[in-house]
Amino acid sequence: MSVLFAVPLVLLFVLPAAYSSDPVVDLPMGRIRGMRNTVIGKELEVFLGIPYAKPPLRNLRYKKPVSIESYKDDIVAKTLPKTCFQVNPFEKDGAEYYKKKKNTEPKSVLVWIYGGGFTMGSTADPRYNGQVIAAHGQVIVASINYRVGAMGFLNGVNKEEPGNLGLYDQTMALRWIRNNIAYFGGNPEKVTIFGESAGGFSVGFHLTSPFSKGLFKSGILQSGVANSPPYYYNQKDSEQTTKDFITRANCTGPSADFRKDIVQILKCLRSKTPEELSKAEYQVTPFVIPKNIHTQDFIVGMTTEEGSGFTHDFFHDFSESNNVTKSEAYSLLVPFLKNVGKVHEPTEKVNYYFRQVLENDVSSVKRAVADLLTDWMFRCPSYEFSEVLAKRQSQVYFYLFNHVPESIQNDPDRRWMGSRHFSDVQYVFGHPFLQDVLEYKTNYTKAEKKFSLK
């Protein structure tokens, strides 16, 4: 188990370049010094690790983010900051990029919110390098580091620890961008937030939250909306998860009601090391969909086989086996949907997906499981969320991403997985043109490169 713990509340900017020297931006709170880079033949200005809030350390742990009034010294934004505290994070350090161009029409702004199930993720992940988007699209790209796991989503049911701190981090970062993006050559009236998986869920929450009203114009939700089953917990489930975490961290109070002892409990949790907290970590995300939708323009979408990758997460042995049967799938799915998914009449629903599947057709059995998970976790919630948006007079576009990378098309053991969860991100961020900075190498075709740019 690997754990990272660092000062996480930072931004990263990437924008089209204006001058030959290293870029310098003077904000009311202080000066920021960036650097230059060249991507797909275009010059960019890059700012890494701009702090938007005070480090949530010591007494600020488990509290809402605290804004920075001024920088003590110049911010040298040339190196990636550390990733937020998390279990099993990406290996590299994280940061956010901005790109700008001076003395021209203010640029539109894209703000990326990473996924990772609200338990992991980092702006440092090279897969989220926004430089190709900024260079090709002539826009400013920003990315937000926010607290995850127990540091970001523990629900204390109390004003001392209100829960959803990771979302409060995101909101403060959006406010920072709103107030300062003009200094980078951006248009604060043309900010679009976009995210995938938990990042898509986050975008959905910001579309409805009164705390985020006025901080952006448009939203793009990729493979995740606010009403998706894994993150649609009620208050009772949230409180139980908090109790479990507190118990595992050995920070229980003297009374049976943890809410009465929350001040004492938080003091105990702040005294723990990151390694100790990681052993007790649980994800807590008690969300509902409010009626308020305060933004008008949306793109909502998903890949066609979102659930195929989750067969590995939920049913690892089943997914890896080459001899699975239809009967085995039933024995796994029915109790899973009943107990974990709280699905009404799970047997009837499983019957629907397996109505034309033969007992020993391994590929078809796995695909049926994947199709069920796709609909339950992504397709149905995304359709429902889009309909809610449309009924509120919003302009909604919906997409289905069905491209299967060549590497999977040529692998008979993985062909059944289709266009799975996260497979669209590589084309959104221009991975065919970032092979020198990515940890893995892929042989993209000419058609895929053209597709990525388009």
C-alpha positions, 0 to 999 in steps of 0.5 A, spaced: 500 500 500 502 506 497 501 513 501 502 520 498 501 526 503 503 533 501 500 540 500 495 539 495 490 545 494 494 547 487 492 549 480 495 548 473 494 552 467 496 551 460 495 557 455 497 559 448 504 563 448 505 570 447 512 572 448 519 569 448 521 570 455 518 566 461 511 568 462 510 572 469 503 574 471 502 579 477 496 578 481 493 582 486 495 577 491 502 576 488 507 574 482 507 568 479 513 565 474 511 560 469 515 557 463 514 555 456 513 549 452 512 547 445 507 542 443 505 539 436 509 545 433 505 551 438 508 554 443 505 554 450 505 558 457 505 553 463 504 554 470 505 549 475 502 548 482 499 555 483 496 555 490 489 557 491 488 555 498 492 554 505 495 547 506 490 543 509 495 541 515 494 540 522 488 544 525 486 545 518 485 538 516 478 536 516 476 543 515 473 547 509 479 550 505 481 557 507 483 562 502 490 565 501 490 573 501 497 574 499 503 570 497 509 571 501 514 571 496 513 570 488 510 563 486 515 559 481 510 555 478 515 551 474 515 544 478 509 539 479 507 539 486 505 533 490 499 529 490 493 529 495 493 524 500 491 518 498 491 510 498 494 507 491 495 514 488 498 515 481 506 515 482 508 521 479 507 528 483 501 532 481 499 539 478 495 544 474 496 547 467 494 554 464 495 557 458 494 564 456 495 569 450 496 577 451 494 582 447 488 578 444 481 577 445 480 573 452 481 566 451 475 561 453 477 556 459 476 549 460 477 546 467 479 539 468 476 535 474 480 528 475 476 522 476 478 516 481 472 514 485 473 520 490 479 516 493 485 517 488 487 521 482 492 527 481 493 533 476 500 530 476 497 524 472 501 525 465 494 522 462 491 529 464 496 533 461 492 539 458 497 542 453 495 538 446 488 541 448 490 548 449 495 548 443 490 545 438 484 549 441 487 555 442 484 555 449 486 556 456 486 549 460 486 548 468 486 542 472 484 542 480 487 538 485 482 536 491 482 532 497 480 525 496 478 519 500 477 520 508 481 527 507 476 529 502 469 526 503 468 524 511 462 526 513 462 529 520 455 531 520 457 537 524 459 544 522 466 542 525 467 537 519 461 538 514 463 533 509 464 533 502 471 537 503 473 535 496 468 539 493 469 545 497 476 545 494 473 544 487 469 550 489 474 554 492 479 553 486 473 555 481 472 561 485 480 563 484 479 561 477 473 566 476 477 572 480 484 571 476 483 568 470 483 575 466 490 576 468 492 570 464 488 572 458 482 568 460 475 570 459 471 569 466 465 569 462 467 563 458 469 557 463 467 550 462 468 545 467 469 538 465 470 531 468 470 524 467 468 518 472 468 521 479 470 528 475 463 527 471 460 526 478 463 532 480 461 537 475 454 534 476 454 536 483 457 543 481 451 544 476 446 544 482 450 546 488 448 554 490 456 554 492 458 554 485 453 558 482 456 563 477 463 560 477 462 557 470 458 557 464 458 550 461 459 543 463 461 537 460 460 530 464 464 524 461 462 517 464 459 520 470 453 524 473 450 526 479 445 520 480 449 515 478 448 509 483 455 508 486 455 515 489 448 516 491 448 515 498 443 517 503 444 520 510 444 514 514 449 510 509 453 516 510 453 516 517 454 509 518 460 509 513 463 515 518 462 511 524 466 505 521 472 509 519 472 512 526 472 506 529 477 503 525 482 509 526 481 508 533 478 515 535 471 513 537 468 518 543 465 516 550 458 516 547 454 512 543 453 518 538 459 520 534 456 527 533 456 529 540 463 527 540 465 530 533 470 535 536 474 530 540 474 525 534 477 530 529 482 532 534 484 525 534 484 524 527 488 530 526 493 527 530 494 520 526 499 519 521 497 519 513 499 511 514 494 510 520 488 513 516 489 510 510 488 503 514 481 506 516 479 509 510 472 509 507 469 513 501 463 517 503 459 521 498 452 523 501 449 526 495 442 527 492 440 531 486 437 538 488 432 541 483 436 547 482 440 547 475 443 554 474 447 553 468 444 552 461 449 549 456 451 541 457 454 535 454 453 529 457 456 522 455 459 515 456 462 510 452 458 504 450 461 499 454 462 503 460 461 497 465 466 492 462 472 494 466 468 494 472 467 486 471 474 486 473 473 490 479 466 487 482 468 480 480 475 479 479 476 472 478 470 471 474 473 476 469 479 473 469 477 466 468 476 463 461 471 458 463 465 462 466 458 460 465 451 463 465 450 460 471 456 463 475 454 470 472 447 469 475 450 467 482 454 473 482 449 478 479 443 477 483 445 478 490 450 483 488 444 487 485 440 486 491 445 487 497 450 492 494 445 496 488 439 495 492 436 494 485 428 492 485 427 485 482 434 483 481 433 476 478 428 479 473 433 484 470 438 479 470 434 474 466 433 480 461 440 481 459 441 473 459 435 472 455 439 470 448 446 468 452 448 460 451 450 457 458 458 456 456 459 462 451 464 465 455 465 472 451 457 473 451 456 471 458 462 477 460 459 482 455 452 481 458 455 482 465 458 488 462 452 491 459 448 490 465 453 494 469 453 499 464 446 500 464 445 500 471 452 505 473 452 509 467 447 509 461 440 509 465 443 515 470 446 519 464 439 519 460 435 521 467 440 526 468 440 529 461 432 529 461 432 533 468 437 538 465 432 538 458 426 539 462 429 545 466 430 549 459 437 547 458 441 546 452 443 539 452 447 534 447 448 527 449 454 523 446 456 515 445 463 514 444 464 507 441 471 507 438 475 501 440 482 502 440 486 497 435 490 494 441 484 491 444 481 490 437 487 485 436 486 481 442 481 476 442 481 475 450 479 483 451 475 484 445 468 483 449 470 489 453 469 494 447 469 501 448 470 501 456 470 506 462 476 511 461 477 509 454 475 516 451 480 520 455 486 518 451 483 522 445 480 528 449 487 529 451 491 528 445 495 522 447 497 520 440 501 527 441 504 526 448 507 519 447 514 522 450 511 524 457 506 518 458 509 512 462 506 507 457 507 507 449 501 506 444 501 505 437 496 510 435 494 509 427 493 515 423 486 515 423 486 515 431 491 521 431 486 525 426 480 523 430 483 525 437 485 532 434 478 533 431 
